[in-house]
Amino acid sequence: MKKALRILALSIVLVTLVAAFASCGGPAKDPDDALAALKENDYAAAEDKVLIPLALKALGVDDIDSVVSGTKTADGKVEHITIVYFEDKDAANEAWETVEKYAEDNKEDDSDWVVKKSGAMIYYGTSAGVKAAK
C-alpha cells in the first residue's frame, strides 16, 4: 500500500510539473500555429511577409521568415502581440537589440508589455497576447 501511495504521489508531482512547464514560454514556434491560436482566441490576426519585415529590414534586420501579429480589444483594453520569425536562431540573436528597441519604441502604455527572444523568434506585446498565441 505504501509503495502504491508513493507511486501515486510521484505521478501527481510529475503531471503538475509537466503542466507548469507547458504553461510557461512564448508563442507557438510555427507561424501557422500561432496564427490559428490567435484567431481561435478572437484576435484580428494576420501573417505579414512584407510590411513589418520591410520596416525591420530598413533598420538592418535580415533573415526574417515571417511576422504574425494579432490585436484584440476587450473591456476597453487593447491586447496585442507581434511575433517575428527568423530563418534561424543566429539571425534572431543578431537582430535582438534592434528588434527590442523597435518594440519598446512602438509599445503601448501597458504595464504588462513583454519583449522576449526564444530560439528563432522574437516576440513583443501584452502578456495576454503572448498567452493567446500559444
N, C-alpha and C positions, 0 to 999 in steps of 0.2 A: 504494500500500500504506500509506504514512504517513497519507494522508487517511482511509482506512478505519479505521485504528487510532485516530485522533483521534475519529472519529465514535463508534466503539465505546466508547472511554473516557468520552466525554461522556455517552453513553447510560447507562452504568453509574452515573455520578455522579448523573444526574437520577433514575434509578429509586431509588437509595439515598436521595436527598433526599425524594422522594415518600413512601417507606416511613417515614422518620423523622418527617415531618410528620403522617402518618396515625396513627402510634402515640402522638403527643402529644395532649393535650387531655382533655376530660372525657367524661362520658357522652353517650349519644345525645340529640340535640336534640328528638326526638319521644318523648313518654311511652310510646307503644305499642312503639316500637323498643327503648327502654331496658328495658321490662318483659320483652319477648321475649328480649333478650340475657341478662338476669339469670336467667330460667328456663332458658335453654339452658346456662348455667353452673352449674346445680344450686342456685340460690339460692331460698329461700322468698320470693317476691316478690309484691307486690300494688300496685295503684293505689288511692290514697286521695283522695277528694274531700270528705271530711267531717272526720275526727278531727284529723289534723295541721293541715289548713287552719284549723279552728276554734281550735286551740291558738295558732297563729300570729296569727290574727285578734285573739284576746284580747290579744296583745302589740302590736297596732297595725299588723300587716302586712296589706295589702289586695291585691286583684287577683291572687289565686292561681288558676291554671288547674287544676292537679292536682299530686299528690305521688306519687312512686313510691319504694317502699322495698324493700330486699332484705337478707336475712340468711342466712349460711351458716356452719356450724361445720366446720372442717377441722383435723385434727391438734390438737384441743383448743383451737384459737384461733377466736374469733368474728370473721367478716368481715361488714361492714355498709356499706350506702350508703342515703342518703335524698336524693332529687332533688326540689327544689321548682321547678315550672314556673310562670312568671308570665305574665300577659296580654301584657306587652311588656317591653322592655329597661329602660324608665324605671321601671316598677314594681319590677323586680329591683334596680335601683340604689338606689331609696328604701328597700327592705327590707334591704339588705345588712348594715348594722350590727346590726340586731335579730336577723336570722337567724344571723349569725355568732356572736353572743353565745349564742343559743339552742343552736346546735350545740356550742359549747365547753362549755356547762353540761351537755349530755347526752352528752358524749364518754366513750368507754371509756378504759381506761388504755393504749391502744395508742400506740406512739411514731410510727406512720405515719398518724396521723389527718390528714385533709385537709378544709379548708373553702375552697371557691372559688366564684367567680361567673363565668359565661360566658354572654354575651348575655342572654336572658330566663330564665335558670335559675340557681339557687344549689344546690350540692350539697355534702354532707359525709359522711364515713365513712372507712373504711380505704382505702388505696391499691389493695388487691386488689379491693375492692368497686367502686371507680371504674373500674378496668380491666374488670371483668366487665360493666359496664353500657354498654360501647361498642358 
